[in-house]
């Protein structure tokens, strides 16, 4: 696959409304692996790394980068087990398909773990549009739990309104609030549930801009702040503040290509410290922020 074919295939996969960008990227990498004409393991790895760079140039989200890196790591383990290249590639493809099958089950596992923390008559605050949060709330609604949701409109793309529309289809009572009204609403809610674009080594998260202020408000008013995220979003970063997060994740790919002075641009994501997070619900289990580093080491070693 050449660059144009990779981009076209990725964009086609992203049209699936239920597929996260990282899943679309992994599907693209798997297809790339099947079509690649390389004749050595090193050449194949190099080509896959170039494909990941290409995808990151189209979608600058943390999850695309971490998902691609984990996919490459997972399938590359087989290169130590096979001496014949054709057999090795066949096993790599099988491992890639297994990896894709595993991550497709992630949301269901998370939903089963997290929905038990939602009690009857709970008032929940969430932020922006998250497929994982939506799956959790759908699971809770299916369990006949009565709850209501406050959701931020989430500027600048108003993705919160998309989330609100999805929840109304489930007959869940929803109130869309201004991003600036988080502090005002916090005293009314029982818990906060957000998704994440990336989970960093410290147990903190990178997510849509506005998540950090929500976490700070929740901590100040003693409200539990829960994060739901798939393990393919675990990324090898250790930011200590907002400035430590690389610009390639803060801004859209198109912005990075066309704008030289990023000081005039608003970032799309922010970093939330682990000190503000109560628990993380992942397909690996329910984790405290301090336990994330151990799980991340297992994933990448």
LOPASE-100533 format. One line per field, with one value per residue: x, y, z of N, C-alpha, C in turn; residue in three letters. Coordinates in steps of 0.05 Angstrom, whole numbers, plus 5000, padded with zeros to 4 digits. Example, Ala and Ser with C-alpha at 12.3 -4.5 7.8 and 13.67 -1.06 7.14 Angstrom:
2
n.east = [5264|5257]
n.north = [4886|4955]
n.up = [5156|5142]
ca.east = [5246|5273]
ca.north = [4910|4979]
ca.up = [5156|5143]
c.east = [5264|5258]
c.north = [4934|5001]
c.up = [5156|5157]
res = [ALA|SER]
This chain:
301
n.east = [5017|5012|5024|4978|4939|4939|4920|4869|4844|4845|4812|4764|4754|4746|4696|4660|4616|4619|4670|4731|4783|4834|4823|4807|4856|4887|4861|4874|4930|4934|4913|4951|4995|4981|4983|5035|5098|5147|5209|5238|5240|5259|5252|5197|5180|5200|5170|5119|5125|5132|5081|5050|5069|5048|4993|4989|4999|4953|4912|4920|4913|4926|4913|4916|4970|4990|4960|4978|5032|5028|5003|5044|5083|5059|5051|5103|5130|5129|5171|5215|5204|5199|5236|5231|5212|5162|5128|5133|5109|5057|5042|5047|5005|4962|4967|4959|4905|4883|4896|4864|4814|4813|4814|4766|4730|4737|4706|4658|4675|4693|4646|4615|4644|4642|4588|4564|4578|4544|4489|4418|4379|4423|4461|4497|4557|4587|4635|4642|4643|4643|4655|4662|4643|4590|4577|4581|4539|4497|4496|4483|4432|4406|4406|4364|4370|4357|4376|4405|4437|4486|4516|4572|4573|4618|4659|4709|4678|4628|4617|4592|4538|4527|4535|4494|4449|4454|4447|4394|4367|4369|4333|4350|4350|4376|4417|4444|4500|4536|4607|4632|4601|4612|4633|4588|4549|4571|4560|4511|4515|4529|4572|4628|4641|4687|4716|4779|4832|4883|4922|4970|5037|5039|4989|4955|4912|4903|4858|4798|4798|4783|4772|4809|4795|4746|4759|4789|4749|4715|4748|4754|4703|4694|4675|4670|4715|4715|4749|4742|4772|4803|4855|4890|4899|4938|4996|5065|5084|5104|5080|5085|5059|5016|5048|5084|5061|5065|5064|5044|5002|4967|4944|4904|4919|4919|4924|4976|5005|4995|4997|5043|5054|5036|5019|4975|4934|4882|4890|4867|4865|4876|4917|4905|4920|4940|4927|4877|4843|4798|4787|4807|4774|4786|4797|4833|4820|4797|4831|4874|4903|4959|4970|4973|5023|5049|5016|5024|5078|5076|5048|5082|5131]
n.north = [4976|5043|5112|5142|5103|5082|5126|5133|5084|5086|5131|5110|5070|5101|5120|5087|5093|5071|5059|5074|5123|5100|5045|5044|5058|5013|4973|4990|4984|4929|4913|4936|4905|4855|4865|4881|4880|4869|4833|4819|4816|4861|4899|4898|4915|4967|4989|4986|5022|5069|5072|5080|5131|5159|5154|5180|5231|5243|5237|5265|5246|5220|5167|5141|5141|5111|5064|5045|5036|4996|4955|4943|4926|4881|4845|4838|4805|4754|4749|4728|4676|4648|4623|4623|4670|4674|4642|4669|4718|4702|4686|4735|4763|4733|4743|4798|4800|4774|4812|4855|4832|4826|4879|4897|4878|4907|4953|4930|4899|4939|4967|4930|4928|4980|4999|4981|5017|5057|5081|5075|5132|5164|5223|5242|5270|5285|5292|5320|5277|5209|5144|5101|5118|5125|5071|5050|5078|5060|5007|5011|5033|4990|4955|4972|5016|5078|5141|5206|5252|5302|5340|5371|5421|5423|5457|5467|5441|5424|5372|5350|5357|5319|5273|5280|5274|5220|5196|5210|5178|5132|5140|5167|5217|5280|5337|5390|5429|5492|5496|5528|5523|5481|5482|5504|5465|5421|5412|5389|5338|5266|5235|5235|5216|5204|5196|5179|5202|5187|5148|5162|5146|5159|5151|5191|5227|5243|5282|5310|5381|5416|5375|5373|5418|5401|5356|5381|5412|5370|5345|5385|5388|5339|5296|5233|5218|5186|5148|5120|5077|5044|4994|5000|5053|5066|5101|5115|5163|5216|5265|5323|5370|5416|5437|5397|5360|5336|5379|5355|5324|5360|5393|5394|5353|5380|5433|5433|5427|5473|5520|5564|5594|5570|5591|5622|5588|5547|5493|5425|5386|5369|5357|5315|5308|5250|5254|5275|5236|5184|5128|5084|5052|4997|4951|4917|4913|4943|4999|5035|5100|5096|5044|5040|5047|4998|4963|4985|4975|4919|4916|4938|4911]
n.up = [5000|4982|5004|4993|4988|5040|5069|5046|5058|5114|5123|5103|5141|5186|5178|5201|5251|5302|5311|5342|5329|5337|5331|5278|5256|5271|5242|5192|5192|5197|5148|5116|5131|5110|5056|5046|5012|5031|5045|5088|5160|5187|5146|5141|5191|5190|5148|5171|5213|5185|5162|5209|5223|5179|5188|5237|5219|5195|5233|5293|5344|5410|5418|5368|5359|5404|5399|5349|5361|5402|5372|5335|5370|5393|5349|5333|5368|5350|5315|5339|5345|5298|5242|5187|5138|5110|5141|5188|5176|5166|5218|5243|5220|5238|5293|5292|5277|5321|5360|5343|5349|5405|5424|5405|5440|5484|5503|5520|5563|5598|5606|5635|5682|5701|5704|5750|5788|5783|5814|5830|5815|5809|5793|5741|5716|5654|5599|5535|5476|5483|5464|5498|5548|5533|5522|5573|5600|5570|5584|5637|5633|5607|5649|5677|5709|5741|5724|5714|5668|5664|5615|5586|5534|5505|5473|5421|5383|5396|5413|5456|5449|5410|5440|5477|5444|5430|5479|5491|5455|5482|5520|5565|5614|5598|5608|5576|5588|5595|5582|5618|5662|5695|5749|5775|5769|5793|5848|5847|5826|5832|5816|5770|5704|5654|5588|5556|5515|5519|5565|5611|5637|5691|5709|5701|5654|5584|5551|5520|5516|5575|5609|5651|5684|5701|5732|5773|5797|5815|5852|5890|5910|5931|5898|5866|5813|5756|5705|5641|5598|5542|5540|5497|5494|5529|5538|5528|5559|5604|5627|5668|5672|5634|5594|5583|5551|5485|5427|5381|5397|5420|5382|5321|5264|5214|5230|5252|5205|5176|5207|5236|5282|5339|5386|5378|5372|5398|5443|5434|5471|5541|5600|5654|5721|5759|5812|5816|5800|5814|5803|5749|5697|5659|5604|5626|5678|5741|5759|5803|5797|5809|5796|5742|5717|5725|5695|5645|5636|5631|5583|5544|5549]
ca.east = [5000|5027|5014|4950|4921|4937|4902|4841|4834|4840|4788|4741|4749|4736|4667|4645|4610|4624|4699|4749|4805|4855|4814|4809|4885|4897|4851|4890|4957|4931|4910|4978|5012|4973|4990|5063|5114|5174|5220|5252|5226|5267|5239|5168|5177|5206|5147|5097|5131|5125|5052|5041|5075|5029|4967|4991|4998|4924|4898|4942|4904|4944|4904|4926|4999|4993|4948|4996|5056|5022|4999|5070|5096|5045|5056|5132|5140|5131|5195|5235|5195|5199|5260|5223|5198|5134|5114|5133|5090|5031|5036|5043|4978|4944|4969|4946|4876|4877|4897|4841|4790|4814|4807|4738|4714|4745|4684|4638|4687|4693|4618|4607|4658|4636|4560|4556|4583|4521|4467|4392|4375|4448|4464|4524|4568|4607|4647|4647|4631|4661|4641|4664|4624|4564|4572|4576|4513|4478|4495|4468|4404|4397|4402|4340|4377|4347|4397|4405|4464|4493|4539|4582|4569|4645|4670|4696|4664|4602|4613|4574|4510|4525|4532|4467|4430|4457|4435|4365|4357|4368|4313|4364|4347|4401|4418|4469|4508|4559|4632|4639|4582|4620|4634|4561|4533|4585|4547|4486|4520|4540|4597|4637|4652|4697|4733|4806|4846|4908|4928|4999|5051|5034|4961|4939|4900|4901|4831|4787|4802|4761|4772|4824|4780|4724|4772|4796|4724|4706|4765|4748|4676|4694|4660|4688|4721|4721|4758|4738|4790|4813|4884|4906|4904|4960|5017|5090|5089|5103|5078|5081|5041|5005|5069|5099|5046|5076|5045|5032|4977|4950|4930|4896|4941|4918|4935|5005|5016|4990|5001|5070|5053|5015|5009|4950|4915|4873|4894|4843|4866|4892|4928|4893|4938|4929|4917|4848|4828|4791|4792|4806|4761|4798|4793|4851|4808|4793|4858|4880|4923|4986|4974|4975|5051|5054|5002|5037|5103|5068|5039|5103|5155]
ca.north = [5000|5068|5131|5150|5080|5080|5148|5127|5061|5096|5148|5092|5057|5121|5126|5070|5110|5058|5053|5096|5128|5080|5020|5048|5057|4985|4958|4999|4972|4901|4910|4942|4881|4834|4872|4890|4863|4866|4806|4815|4825|4889|4916|4899|4933|4995|4997|4990|5047|5091|5073|5092|5159|5170|5155|5202|5256|5248|5240|5270|5238|5203|5139|5130|5136|5089|5040|5035|5026|4971|4936|4935|4911|4855|4826|4834|4785|4729|4748|4713|4649|4635|4629|4626|4695|4671|4632|4691|4738|4690|4687|4763|4770|4720|4758|4823|4795|4769|4838|4870|4819|4832|4907|4901|4870|4924|4970|4913|4892|4963|4974|4911|4935|5007|5006|4974|5040|5076|5072|5087|5161|5178|5245|5238|5291|5275|5313|5315|5252|5186|5119|5083|5128|5118|5043|5046|5088|5042|4982|5018|5036|4963|4942|4985|5036|5105|5161|5228|5260|5329|5338|5397|5423|5416|5473|5483|5425|5418|5343|5343|5356|5293|5254|5283|5262|5191|5188|5213|5155|5110|5150|5176|5246|5294|5366|5401|5453|5507|5487|5545|5518|5456|5488|5510|5440|5400|5406|5374|5311|5246|5225|5244|5195|5214|5178|5189|5197|5172|5144|5164|5128|5166|5145|5214|5223|5264|5281|5334|5405|5420|5352|5379|5435|5384|5340|5399|5418|5346|5340|5406|5383|5311|5279|5213|5224|5160|5148|5095|5077|5018|4992|5008|5081|5070|5113|5119|5191|5222|5294|5334|5393|5419|5443|5373|5345|5345|5394|5338|5314|5382|5406|5378|5349|5401|5457|5430|5430|5499|5543|5565|5604|5555|5606|5634|5567|5535|5464|5408|5367|5377|5336|5314|5295|5226|5262|5282|5213|5164|5101|5080|5027|4989|4922|4901|4913|4969|5007|5061|5113|5086|5017|5042|5043|4969|4951|4996|4960|4893|4919|4945|4895]
ca.up = [5000|4982|5024|4987|4995|5069|5078|5037|5074|5141|5122|5100|5166|5205|5173|5220|5274|5327|5313|5350|5310|5341|5319|5249|5250|5273|5219|5168|5195|5192|5119|5105|5136|5092|5028|5044|4995|5043|5045|5113|5184|5192|5126|5147|5215|5181|5133|5189|5228|5166|5160|5233|5220|5160|5202|5257|5204|5187|5258|5313|5371|5426|5416|5343|5363|5423|5387|5328|5374|5415|5351|5325|5392|5397|5327|5329|5386|5336|5298|5354|5346|5271|5226|5159|5136|5102|5165|5208|5168|5170|5246|5250|5211|5257|5318|5288|5277|5349|5374|5336|5362|5434|5430|5398|5464|5507|5513|5535|5589|5614|5614|5656|5707|5711|5708|5777|5805|5779|5831|5824|5820|5807|5775|5730|5698|5635|5583|5507|5465|5488|5458|5521|5568|5522|5526|5602|5607|5556|5600|5661|5625|5602|5675|5688|5730|5736|5728|5695|5660|5656|5596|5575|5505|5495|5452|5400|5362|5407|5413|5478|5438|5397|5461|5488|5425|5432|5505|5489|5441|5502|5539|5589|5618|5594|5608|5564|5603|5585|5593|5641|5684|5709|5778|5784|5768|5808|5874|5842|5816|5850|5805|5743|5687|5629|5573|5554|5490|5526|5594|5612|5655|5719|5716|5691|5627|5564|5541|5508|5532|5594|5627|5675|5702|5713|5753|5795|5811|5828|5875|5910|5922|5940|5881|5852|5785|5743|5677|5627|5574|5533|5545|5474|5497|5548|5522|5542|5564|5632|5631|5695|5670|5607|5575|5577|5530|5459|5410|5361|5408|5429|5359|5299|5245|5194|5243|5254|5179|5164|5226|5247|5309|5353|5409|5371|5369|5423|5443|5435|5494|5565|5617|5681|5740|5773|5839|5814|5789|5835|5792|5720|5689|5633|5598|5643|5704|5754|5768|5815|5780|5815|5785|5713|5707|5724|5672|5621|5632|5620|5555|5526|5552]
c.east = [5018|5013|4985|4931|4917|4917|4873|4829|4827|4815|4762|4734|4738|4707|4649|4640|4617|4654|4715|4771|4827|4848|4815|4838|4896|4886|4867|4918|4956|4929|4937|4996|5006|4983|5020|5080|5142|5182|5236|5235|5233|5253|5209|5163|5180|5182|5123|5100|5125|5095|5039|5045|5055|5002|4967|4990|4970|4908|4918|4934|4925|4938|4915|4955|5004|4983|4966|5021|5051|5017|5025|5085|5085|5051|5086|5144|5145|5157|5217|5228|5197|5224|5253|5205|5168|5117|5111|5111|5061|5023|5032|5015|4957|4944|4956|4915|4866|4876|4872|4815|4789|4804|4778|4720|4718|4722|4664|4649|4686|4665|4608|4620|4647|4607|4550|4561|4562|4497|4441|4391|4401|4447|4493|4532|4589|4615|4651|4633|4652|4645|4641|4644|4595|4557|4566|4548|4491|4474|4479|4438|4391|4392|4379|4346|4366|4368|4393|4433|4465|4517|4546|4578|4596|4653|4698|4680|4636|4596|4595|4545|4506|4521|4504|4446|4430|4444|4404|4353|4354|4347|4325|4360|4374|4397|4445|4476|4532|4585|4640|4621|4589|4620|4606|4546|4545|4571|4522|4491|4532|4567|4603|4649|4661|4713|4761|4817|4872|4910|4958|5010|5044|5006|4943|4928|4903|4873|4822|4791|4778|4759|4786|4809|4757|4735|4779|4771|4713|4722|4758|4721|4672|4675|4678|4691|4732|4729|4753|4754|4800|4844|4901|4911|4926|4984|5042|5098|5088|5102|5074|5062|5031|5027|5085|5086|5056|5055|5031|5006|4957|4933|4923|4919|4942|4930|4965|5019|5015|4996|5029|5071|5030|5005|4982|4927|4907|4878|4867|4842|4880|4900|4915|4911|4925|4918|4888|4830|4823|4798|4792|4794|4772|4791|4813|4841|4805|4820|4857|4901|4952|4991|4978|5003|5058|5041|5015|5063|5097|5061|5062|5128|5149]
c.north = [5025|5088|5138|5127|5077|5101|5142|5105|5070|5113|5132|5079|5076|5128|5108|5086|5098|5052|5077|5099|5108|5053|5021|5047|5029|4968|4965|4985|4942|4896|4916|4918|4859|4840|4878|4870|4859|4837|4800|4826|4855|4908|4919|4917|4962|5006|5003|5016|5071|5094|5086|5122|5173|5174|5178|5229|5263|5253|5242|5261|5219|5173|5126|5123|5112|5063|5027|5023|4999|4948|4925|4918|4883|4835|4820|4813|4759|4726|4732|4683|4634|4643|4634|4651|4692|4660|4654|4711|4728|4692|4716|4772|4759|4735|4785|4821|4789|4794|4854|4859|4826|4860|4913|4894|4888|4939|4954|4905|4916|4970|4956|4918|4961|5012|4999|4998|5062|5066|5085|5116|5176|5201|5246|5262|5279|5298|5304|5288|5230|5161|5100|5092|5121|5089|5037|5054|5071|5017|4988|5021|5009|4948|4955|5005|5063|5125|5183|5238|5290|5326|5366|5397|5418|5431|5463|5467|5416|5388|5333|5340|5329|5271|5255|5270|5232|5181|5190|5190|5131|5117|5157|5207|5260|5324|5375|5427|5467|5495|5503|5540|5493|5461|5492|5484|5419|5392|5390|5344|5293|5235|5237|5220|5208|5192|5190|5183|5182|5170|5143|5147|5134|5158|5169|5209|5248|5261|5308|5358|5410|5398|5359|5397|5420|5367|5357|5406|5394|5341|5360|5401|5354|5293|5258|5220|5198|5164|5121|5096|5049|5018|5000|5039|5087|5078|5118|5148|5196|5252|5301|5358|5395|5423|5418|5355|5354|5359|5377|5325|5336|5394|5387|5376|5371|5427|5456|5434|5458|5524|5542|5574|5591|5570|5619|5614|5556|5505|5449|5389|5380|5353|5337|5297|5270|5233|5269|5259|5193|5136|5102|5052|5020|4960|4904|4899|4941|4976|5033|5074|5103|5059|5018|5037|5013|4956|4960|4981|4933|4894|4922|4928|4867]
c.up = [5000|5001|5019|4994|5025|5079|5070|5053|5102|5142|5119|5126|5187|5201|5190|5245|5301|5331|5321|5329|5312|5329|5289|5240|5251|5250|5194|5169|5189|5162|5106|5108|5116|5063|5024|5029|5006|5045|5070|5136|5189|5172|5132|5171|5207|5166|5150|5205|5210|5163|5185|5233|5201|5173|5223|5244|5195|5212|5281|5341|5384|5420|5390|5345|5381|5412|5366|5341|5388|5395|5341|5345|5394|5374|5324|5347|5372|5320|5313|5354|5320|5256|5197|5157|5129|5125|5186|5201|5172|5200|5255|5243|5231|5284|5316|5289|5306|5365|5369|5348|5392|5439|5423|5421|5487|5520|5530|5562|5608|5624|5636|5683|5719|5718|5736|5796|5802|5795|5821|5832|5820|5787|5766|5713|5680|5616|5554|5498|5469|5482|5482|5542|5558|5526|5555|5610|5593|5573|5625|5655|5619|5628|5691|5711|5722|5743|5708|5690|5654|5637|5586|5545|5491|5469|5445|5380|5372|5407|5435|5469|5423|5417|5473|5470|5427|5458|5505|5474|5460|5524|5566|5591|5616|5595|5597|5578|5588|5597|5618|5665|5700|5740|5790|5788|5787|5834|5871|5836|5837|5841|5778|5729|5661|5614|5573|5526|5495|5556|5596|5635|5685|5728|5710|5664|5610|5551|5530|5527|5550|5614|5653|5694|5715|5736|5777|5811|5827|5854|5898|5924|5930|5925|5867|5823|5772|5714|5665|5601|5568|5537|5521|5475|5517|5531|5540|5543|5594|5636|5660|5695|5641|5586|5567|5556|5503|5442|5389|5371|5415|5406|5337|5279|5224|5205|5244|5227|5168|5181|5238|5276|5325|5378|5404|5369|5396|5422|5445|5458|5518|5581|5644|5699|5753|5800|5839|5806|5811|5825|5761|5714|5661|5628|5613|5672|5715|5767|5784|5797|5784|5803|5755|5703|5706|5700|5646|5615|5621|5591|5536|5528|5541]
res = [UNK|UNK|UNK|UNK|UNK|UNK|UNK|UNK|UNK|UNK|UNK|UNK|UNK|UNK|UNK|UNK|UNK|UNK|UNK|UNK|UNK|UNK|UNK|UNK|UNK|UNK|UNK|UNK|UNK|UNK|UNK|UNK|UNK|UNK|UNK|UNK|UNK|UNK|UNK|UNK|UNK|UNK|UNK|UNK|UNK|UNK|UNK|UNK|UNK|UNK|UNK|UNK|UNK|UNK|UNK|UNK|UNK|UNK|UNK|UNK|UNK|UNK|UNK|UNK|UNK|UNK|UNK|UNK|UNK|UNK|UNK|UNK|UNK|UNK|UNK|UNK|UNK|UNK|UNK|UNK|UNK|UNK|UNK|UNK|UNK|UNK|UNK|UNK|UNK|UNK|UNK|UNK|UNK|UNK|UNK|UNK|UNK|UNK|UNK|UNK|UNK|UNK|UNK|UNK|UNK|UNK|UNK|UNK|UNK|UNK|UNK|UNK|UNK|UNK|UNK|UNK|UNK|UNK|UNK|UNK|UNK|UNK|UNK|UNK|UNK|UNK|UNK|UNK|UNK|UNK|UNK|UNK|UNK|UNK|UNK|UNK|UNK|UNK|UNK|UNK|UNK|UNK|UNK|UNK|UNK|UNK|UNK|UNK|UNK|UNK|UNK|UNK|UNK|UNK|UNK|UNK|UNK|UNK|UNK|UNK|UNK|UNK|UNK|UNK|UNK|UNK|UNK|UNK|UNK|UNK|UNK|UNK|UNK|UNK|UNK|UNK|UNK|UNK|UNK|UNK|UNK|UNK|UNK|UNK|UNK|UNK|UNK|UNK|UNK|UNK|UNK|UNK|UNK|UNK|UNK|UNK|UNK|UNK|UNK|UNK|UNK|UNK|UNK|UNK|UNK|UNK|UNK|UNK|UNK|UNK|UNK|UNK|UNK|UNK|UNK|UNK|UNK|UNK|UNK|UNK|UNK|UNK|UNK|UNK|UNK|UNK|UNK|UNK|UNK|UNK|UNK|UNK|UNK|UNK|UNK|UNK|UNK|UNK|UNK|UNK|UNK|UNK|UNK|UNK|UNK|UNK|UNK|UNK|UNK|UNK|UNK|UNK|UNK|UNK|UNK|UNK|UNK|UNK|UNK|UNK|UNK|UNK|UNK|UNK|UNK|UNK|UNK|UNK|UNK|UNK|UNK|UNK|UNK|UNK|UNK|UNK|UNK|UNK|UNK|UNK|UNK|UNK|UNK|UNK|UNK|UNK|UNK|UNK|UNK|UNK|UNK|UNK|UNK|UNK|UNK|UNK|UNK|UNK|UNK|UNK|UNK]
